[in-house]
Amino acid sequence: MRKYLAEALGTMFLVILACGSAVLAGPHIGVLGIGLCFGLVLLCLCYCIGNISGCHVNPAVSFAMLLAGRMKAGECVGYIVSQLIGATIGAGFLYCLTEMGLDFNYGGTTPESNSFLATNVLQAGATPMMALLTEGLLTFFFVLIILGATADGAFKKFGGLAIGLALGLVNIVGIPVDNCSVNPARSFGPAVFDPTAWGDFWIMLVGPAIGAVLAVLAWNALAAKKSGVE
């Protein structure tokens, strides 16, 4: 149970602090600052709960670990359920904060929207296919970094740093398209409190799933060559 609790708490704080950076500070720190916050939160979580659960805090990562043979199906399901619960609780706290403020300058990075919860929705000018490709490619990169940084023989003391930087980078690129998901739980939590986000939610499921599969295939090819197997 410790690892499931760790995943729930980790995902909760990812939403509170990372999505919260957009909700509470977005107008002041902009896309670059929000991306940096996403990366720093995950970096901290890696060194806090990494030795307990591996710090997935992301269904796409757990799915990739399942495909890579690093976890069992039942464990993967438990991780994903824990992540969804944690993300929903985290988004609930943000929702409460938005209800408490009076004339507070909330962000959310979605112009002219009634949502202040950093939901993953298409931004002005973006199309569904553009967002789907973006989510797939960014998740591919992000999960590939995780697979490499946590592989046997990797320099794991700095693994959390690489993983945190990777999340920050993909958010800086992806936020202008769809507020950047690469994490279905991060998308699910805020959407629970903003029904208008469900229309684009499928992109935040399909894109990361495709990216996770591609990352596992690519890492298996790289790992085979590394071990001398052609």
Disulfide bonds with the S-S distance in Angstrom:
none
